[in-house]
Structures are given as C-alpha cells and as structure tokens.
Amino acid sequence: MRTSTWLRSSSATWMTPFLAAFVVLLLRDDLTAHPTRGYWPAVVGDATIALAFVLAVCAGSGAWEGTRVRRGKLPVLAPSRGPLRIALPLLLPVIAMGATAMATAVTVVAAVSAPGTGNVGRALLIVAVWLLLITAFSLAGFALAQVVPALIAVPVASVVGFVTSAYPPAVEPLWLRHLIGGDLTSCCLLESVPGERGVASASLVAITLIAATALLLAMRHRVAAVACAVFVTASGVLAASALVWNTGLEASTAARPDDELICSGEAPRVCLWPELAPERKKIISAVGEAHHRLTTAGLRVPATVSTSASKTPDTRVLRVRVESDYQRADIIESTVWSVVPPVPACARSGDPYPAAAVLPVMAEWLGRATRLPLPEEDSSTDDARALALKVAEEPRHVQREWFERNTSALASCHTKPVLDPAKLPGAGR
C-alpha cells in the first residue's frame, strides 16, 4: 500500500486534529490550573491529565482499524502475513495520534510554565510511560475488534479504555492508581522527581498488556492463546502491584537530590533549587525575615533553610516549601509554618492521631508570636485562642518547651500532646 493511501485511509489521520483541539479547548484550564514554573518534570506531570482521554481515543481508533481488517478478511486474503504484521502498520498512525495529542498537552502547559533546559531526562521517564500505554491501548483495541462485533467494537474499546485509565486514580486503595500511571499527574513540585516505583509499575502493566494482546493475535490456537494471555496479564499485574503495594501516594514521586541545591547567605544560609534563581533575592530576604520572627519568638531555629523535601531527619536544616510565584508574604508564612512537622504517614493511613488536638492551639500561638495574619474570629476557635493566650503568658523558656514537646508529638501517632502549659516544669513562674 502506498504511504499516501495508508495515511489517508487511517482513522487516526482524521482524528488527530480533533483530539488536539479537544486538548487545547476543553482541557486547557485543567492542564494549567496549578503550574510549577520552570521545571520540565512538573510540565509533563501536569500534561498527564490528558492521558485518560487520549488512551480512550487510541483504543477506539485501534478497534476501528481492527474492524476494517476483519471486514476485509485480510488474514484470509493474505495468509502469508501474520496478524501482528498486519496490525503494526495500521496502528502506527494511531500511536502517532496519541503522541501528538500528548505533545499538544505538553505545549499547553509549557506555554504557562516556561520550563528551562534542565531535568528534561527525568521528564522523559513519564513520556516513556505515555508511549507504552498508548501502544498498549491501541493494540488492545485492535485485538478486541477481532472478537467483538464490528458495530460495538469501537464504543466498547473507547469506554473500557477510558474507565480503566481514569477510574483507578479516583478510588482506594491508593496504590491502584499507580498501575496505570494515574498519579503521575501529581508529579512534580520543584522538590520532587518522578518516582521509580510508580514509573516501573505503570510501564510493567503496559508491557504486560502489549505482550498479552500480541499473544492473542499471533497464536492460532484460540484456547492456548487465551490461556497464555491470561497468565501473562495476571503475572504482570501482580508484579506491578507488588512494586507499589501499600505505598500510598508516594510511589509516583521521590525527593529531588539535595546536590542540585544552590546555597548562599549566612544566618540563615538559604538553599534553593536552580529554577528559583530569578527570585533568589526576594526569597532570601523573606526567609531571613521569617527566621528573625521565629528566633524573636524564642524558638530554636536551624541556621540553614532549604527548599529540599528530603525525608532524612536533620535538625540542622529547616525545610521550606517555596514556589516561584510566591509573594513575599507567602514565603514568610511558608517558612514560619515549616517549623511545624507534617502529618505523619501513620495518621494519613487512618491510625489514631492524638496530637491533632494541639494543632489549632499551636497555629493560634505561632501566628501571634510571629505576627502572621490570623484567621477571622469565630466561635469554633475560642478554646484554641484562649489556650494560646494562656501559653503566651508563660515565661519564654516555658513557651519554647511547650512548643518543642508538641512538635515532637505531632511527628508521631503514639505521643499525646501537652495542651496545658501549666503542666510543664517552670510554668507560672
């Protein structure tokens, strides 16, 4: 078949501009809702929002090509050409359509995020997952059309393709979403990179689906083909599940290496990601102001402030979340609140968390001590406000001990907080 005829007759050739227009016109707001500026892994992660729609269209288009082959009885008319040899040339335009649609999504996000030239290699890990999934869904749609009546092959392939790619990220347990790459949409903030387990799990599922459908198409003995395909699929899905079992949301992202930080300044020493370089002066000034407020409040604050998200405990470093679009007030507030430990994984998984009772009191006290804007007065915070004022009446060393004891409690699911500062040694003096 001539190349021009091959391309002109493919459903993907006609669908490509419509799919690209769908991404630009209907998904633009979702794609650009929360951009992380200057960082390619974040651009590609945000673009993954379009993947479920693209996979559904690729599955439907693959099924359409399969119905054409089935109606034309091509395997009978050209017995020397095996089913895979017939399928692959017909599916190349479908795969190209999916790749073009995802490239369009990347372009939409990049226009807002303005990424530089760094960390492209890490972004390509996510792109590789896309291409594997696009190939898998296109081939699966083609194979489905060989056994399903032509009238319903395309809608069934499209609906099943969308449900299997869009539904897992919306359900629990959370590790299910990693199997189809759904949680790659949360990758990546400046302090994170694509997680190896999430990428490997989605890739393994895609490769498994490709292998299983290839067996269904290539093997002549139908029962043996189905048995082999079921075995390959089950083995692959189990192996992919084992990679992300009980990992929560963490499998798709990992902490960015600290050696990429650029540090400068003294008291405090501020370490920032390269993408924050245009905002360096503003960030250093705001972090210095927040550091001064914390020390004035009597707290022991590390001399180094870092935008790293490393989970390695280090009492010498205060880890702060800063984005390039943060205003000075946002940076000060983020730095101040970074002295409060995040909710531990045990609490996020549903374990009892007794220290949660002290959070509103600590928020009230810390906000007043560092002159941060406080929430509007309302009756729901009266108890927390009264207790925070009681803490503020204690000597400085008692306030510091109260805060440090409760920050330790917040980092654990097994430690009760000290709500009343009067129970601490030295209180009331």
C-alpha positions in Angstrom: 0.0 0.0 0.0 1.3 3.5 -0.9 2.2 5.7 2.0 -0.3 8.4 1.0 -3.1 5.8 0.8 -2.1 4.2 4.1 -2.2 7.6 5.9 -5.4 8.8 4.1 -7.3 5.7 5.0 -6.4 5.6 8.7 -9.0 6.8 11.2 -6.1 8.3 13.2 -5.2 10.7 10.5 -8.7 12.3 10.6 -9.0 12.1 14.4 -5.7 13.8 15.2 -6.7 17.4 14.7 -10.0 16.9 16.6 -8.2 15.2 19.5 -5.6 18.0 19.6 -8.4 20.6 19.5 -10.1 18.8 22.4 -6.9 19.0 24.5 -6.5 22.7 23.8 -10.1 23.9 24.1 -11.6 21.6 26.7 -8.6 20.6 28.9 -6.6 23.8 28.9 -8.0 25.1 32.2 -7.3 21.8 34.0 -3.8 21.4 32.5 -2.8 24.9 33.6 -4.6 25.2 36.9 -1.6 24.7 39.1 1.6 25.2 37.1 5.1 24.7 38.7 7.2 27.2 36.7 10.5 26.4 35.1 10.6 22.6 35.7 10.1 20.0 33.0 9.0 17.1 35.2 6.2 19.3 36.5 5.2 20.3 33.0 5.0 16.6 31.8 3.3 15.6 35.1 0.6 18.2 34.6 0.1 17.2 31.0 -0.7 13.6 32.1 -4.2 14.9 33.0 -5.0 14.4 29.3 -3.8 10.8 29.1 -7.0 9.1 30.1 -8.9 10.9 27.2 -6.1 10.1 24.7 -5.9 6.5 25.7 -9.7 6.1 25.2 -9.5 7.6 21.7 -6.5 5.5 20.8 -8.3 2.3 22.0 -11.3 3.3 19.9 -9.2 4.1 16.8 -7.3 0.8 17.2 -10.6 -1.0 17.3 -11.7 0.8 14.2 -8.6 -0.4 12.3 -9.3 -3.9 13.6 -12.8 -3.9 12.3 -11.5 -2.8 8.9 -9.2 -5.8 8.8 -11.9 -8.1 10.0 -14.5 -6.9 7.4 -11.9 -7.0 4.6 -10.9 -10.6 5.6 -7.3 -9.6 5.2 -5.8 -12.5 7.1 -7.6 -14.8 4.7 -6.7 -12.9 1.6 -3.1 -12.5 2.7 -2.3 -15.7 4.7 1.4 -15.1 4.4 1.2 -12.1 6.6 0.6 -12.8 10.3 -1.9 -10.8 12.4 0.8 -8.8 14.1 2.4 -7.9 10.8 -1.0 -6.7 9.6 -1.7 -4.8 12.8 1.5 -2.9 13.4 1.5 -0.7 10.2 -2.2 0.1 10.8 -1.5 1.1 14.4 1.5 3.3 13.8 -0.8 6.3 12.8 -2.9 5.6 15.9 0.2 5.7 18.2 1.4 8.8 16.4 -2.1 10.4 17.1 -1.7 9.7 20.8 1.8 11.0 20.9 0.7 14.2 19.0 -2.2 14.8 21.5 0.1 14.4 24.5 2.7 16.7 22.8 -0.1 19.2 22.4 -0.9 18.9 26.2 2.8 19.5 27.0 2.8 22.5 24.7 -0.2 24.0 26.5 1.4 23.5 30.0 4.8 24.7 28.8 3.4 27.9 27.5 2.3 28.8 31.0 5.2 27.2 33.0 8.1 28.4 30.8 10.4 25.4 31.6 14.1 25.8 31.1 16.5 23.2 29.7 17.3 21.3 32.9 15.8 18.0 34.1 14.5 17.0 30.6 15.8 13.5 31.1 13.6 13.0 34.2 10.6 14.2 32.3 11.2 11.7 29.5 10.6 8.9 32.1 7.0 10.0 32.2 6.9 10.4 28.4 8.1 6.8 28.0 5.2 5.6 30.2 2.8 7.5 28.0 4.1 5.9 24.8 4.0 2.4 26.3 0.4 2.9 27.5 -0.7 4.4 24.1 0.8 1.4 22.3 -0.8 -1.0 24.7 -4.3 0.5 24.5 -4.1 0.9 20.7 -3.1 -2.8 20.3 -5.7 -3.9 22.8 -8.4 -2.1 20.9 -7.3 -3.8 17.7 -7.4 -7.2 19.3 -10.8 -6.6 20.8 -12.2 -5.9 17.3 -11.2 -9.4 16.2 -13.6 -11.0 18.7 -16.3 -8.3 19.3 -19.0 -7.5 16.6 -17.8 -4.6 14.5 -20.9 -2.5 15.4 -19.9 -2.3 19.1 -16.1 -2.7 18.9 -15.2 1.0 18.8 -17.6 2.2 21.6 -16.7 -0.7 23.8 -13.0 -0.2 23.3 -13.3 3.6 23.9 -15.4 3.2 27.1 -13.3 0.4 28.5 -10.2 2.4 27.7 -11.4 5.5 29.5 -12.7 3.6 32.5 -9.5 1.6 33.0 -7.3 4.7 32.7 -9.5 7.3 34.5 -11.2 5.3 37.2 -8.3 3.8 39.2 -6.9 7.3 40.2 -10.3 8.1 41.8 -10.6 5.0 44.1 -8.9 3.4 47.0 -6.7 1.7 47.8 -4.3 4.4 46.6 -1.7 2.1 45.1 -4.2 1.1 42.4 -3.7 4.5 40.7 0.0 3.8 40.1 -0.8 0.7 37.9 -2.0 2.9 35.0 0.1 6.0 35.6 -2.8 8.0 37.0 -0.9 9.5 39.9 1.8 10.9 37.6 -0.5 13.9 37.4 0.8 14.8 40.9 4.4 14.9 39.7 6.3 17.1 40.2 6.8 20.0 42.5 10.3 21.6 42.4 11.4 19.5 45.3 10.4 16.2 43.7 11.2 13.9 40.7 9.3 11.0 39.1 9.2 8.0 41.5 10.9 4.9 40.2 8.3 2.6 41.6 5.4 4.4 40.1 7.1 4.7 36.7 8.1 1.0 36.8 4.7 -0.2 37.8 2.8 1.6 35.0 5.4 0.6 32.5 5.2 -3.1 33.5 1.4 -3.0 33.2 1.7 -1.5 29.7 4.3 -4.0 28.6 2.2 -6.8 30.0 -0.9 -5.6 28.1 1.2 -5.4 24.9 2.5 -8.9 25.4 -0.9 -10.4 26.2 -2.6 -8.9 23.1 0.3 -9.8 20.9 -0.1 -13.4 22.0 -3.9 -13.3 21.3 -3.2 -12.1 17.8 -0.2 -14.3 17.0 -1.2 -17.7 18.4 -3.5 -19.7 16.1 -4.9 -22.0 18.8 -7.6 -19.8 20.4 -7.8 -21.7 23.7 -4.0 -21.7 24.2 -3.8 -18.0 23.2 -6.4 -17.0 25.8 -4.7 -19.1 28.5 -1.3 -17.6 27.7 -2.7 -14.1 27.6 -4.5 -14.5 30.9 -1.3 -15.9 32.6 0.9 -13.1 31.2 -1.6 -10.4 32.3 -2.1 -11.9 35.8 1.7 -12.2 36.3 2.4 -8.7 35.1 -0.3 -7.1 37.1 0.7 -8.9 40.3 4.4 -7.9 39.8 3.4 -4.3 39.1 1.1 -4.3 42.2 4.0 -5.7 44.3 6.1 -2.7 43.3 3.6 -0.2 44.7 1.8 -2.2 47.4 0.7 0.0 50.3 2.9 2.9 49.1 0.0 5.4 49.3 0.7 8.5 47.1 4.5 8.3 47.4 5.3 5.8 44.6 4.9 8.3 41.8 7.2 10.9 43.3 10.5 10.9 45.1 12.6 13.6 46.8 14.9 15.5 44.4 18.6 15.1 45.2 19.9 17.8 47.5 23.1 18.1 45.5 21.1 20.2 42.9 20.5 22.9 45.5 22.4 26.2 45.3 23.2 27.7 48.7 24.1 31.2 49.7 24.0 33.7 52.6 24.6 33.5 56.3 22.3 33.4 59.3 20.3 31.9 57.7 22.0 30.1 54.9 19.4 29.6 52.2 19.5 26.7 49.8 17.3 27.0 46.7 16.6 25.0 43.5 18.1 26.4 40.3 14.6 27.1 38.9 14.2 29.7 41.8 17.2 31.7 40.7 15.3 34.6 39.2 13.5 35.0 42.6 16.6 34.5 44.7 16.9 37.9 46.3 13.2 38.1 47.2 13.2 34.6 48.7 16.4 35.1 50.7 15.0 38.4 52.1 11.7 36.9 53.0 13.2 33.8 54.5 15.5 36.0 56.6 12.6 38.0 57.9 10.7 34.8 58.8 13.8 33.4 60.5 14.1 36.5 62.6 10.5 36.4 63.7 10.9 32.8 64.8 14.0 33.4 66.8 12.4 36.5 68.3 9.5 34.3 69.4 12.1 32.3 71.4 12.2 29.2 69.2 15.4 27.3 68.3 15.6 27.6 64.5 18.2 25.8 62.3 20.8 28.1 60.7 20.2 26.6 57.3 16.9 26.9 55.4 16.4 24.6 52.4 13.7 24.0 49.8 14.6 20.3 49.7 11.9 17.8 50.6 14.4 15.1 51.7 12.9 12.8 54.3 16.2 12.2 56.0 15.9 13.8 59.5 18.3 16.7 60.0 17.9 19.1 62.9 20.4 21.4 61.3 18.1 22.2 58.3 14.6 23.8 58.2 12.8 22.5 55.1 10.5 25.1 53.5 8.1 24.9 50.5 8.6 27.8 48.1 7.3 28.2 44.5 8.4 30.8 42.0 5.1 32.6 42.1 5.1 33.0 45.8 4.8 36.6 47.1 6.9 37.9 50.0 4.1 37.3 52.5 3.6 33.7 51.2 7.3 32.9 51.6 7.3 34.3 55.2 4.2 32.3 56.1 5.6 29.1 54.5 8.9 29.5 56.4 7.2 30.1 59.7 4.8 27.1 59.3 7.7 24.8 58.3 8.7 24.6 61.9 5.5 22.5 62.5 6.1 18.9 61.3 3.8 17.5 58.6 1.2 14.9 59.5 2.9 11.6 59.7 2.2 8.7 57.3 0.5 6.7 60.1 -2.1 9.4 60.6 -2.7 9.7 56.8 -3.4 6.0 56.6 -6.1 6.3 59.3 -4.3 5.5 62.6 -5.4 7.4 65.7 -3.5 10.8 65.9 -3.9 12.3 69.4 -1.5 15.2 68.7 -4.1 16.6 66.2 -5.8 18.3 69.3 -2.9 20.7 69.7 -2.7 21.9 66.1 -5.3 24.7 66.4 -3.7 25.9 69.6 -0.2 25.8 68.1 -1.5 27.6 65.0 -3.0 30.4 67.1 0.1 30.8 69.3 2.6 30.6 66.4 0.6 33.1 64.4 0.5 35.6 67.2 4.2 35.1 68.2 5.4 35.7 64.7 2.9 38.4 63.8 1.3 36.4 61.0 -2.3 37.3 59.8 -4.7 35.3 62.0 -7.9 33.7 60.7 -11.2 35.6 61.2 -12.6 35.5 64.7 -15.2 32.8 65.1 -16.6 30.8 67.9 -15.1 27.5 66.7 -11.6 28.7 67.7 -12.5 30.2 71.0 -11.0 27.4 73.1 -7.8 27.3 71.0 -7.5 31.1 71.2 -7.9 31.1 75.0 -5.3 28.3 75.4 -2.9 30.0 73.1 -3.2 33.2 75.1 -2.5 31.2 78.3 0.7 29.8 76.7 1.8 33.3 75.7 1.5 34.4 79.3 4.2 31.9 80.4 7.9 32.7 80.5 9.8 32.4 77.2 11.6 29.2 78.2 8.2 27.5 79.1 6.7 28.6 75.8 9.7 27.1 73.9 9.4 23.9 75.9 5.7 23.7 75.2 6.2 24.2 71.5 9.1 21.7 71.2 7.2 19.0 73.2 4.2 19.3 71.0 6.1 19.4 67.7 7.6 16.0 68.8 4.1 14.7 69.5 2.9 15.9 66.1 5.6 13.8 64.4 4.2 10.6 65.9 0.9 8.7 66.2 1.8 7.5 69.7 2.6 10.6 71.7 0.0 12.7 73.5 0.3 16.4 73.3 0.7 18.8 76.2 -2.2 21.2 75.8 -1.9 23.0 79.1 1.4 24.8 79.6 0.8 24.8 83.4 1.7 21.1 83.5 5.3 21.9 82.3 8.2 22.4 84.8 8.7 26.1 85.4 5.2 27.1 84.4 3.6 30.0 86.3 7.0 31.5 87.4 
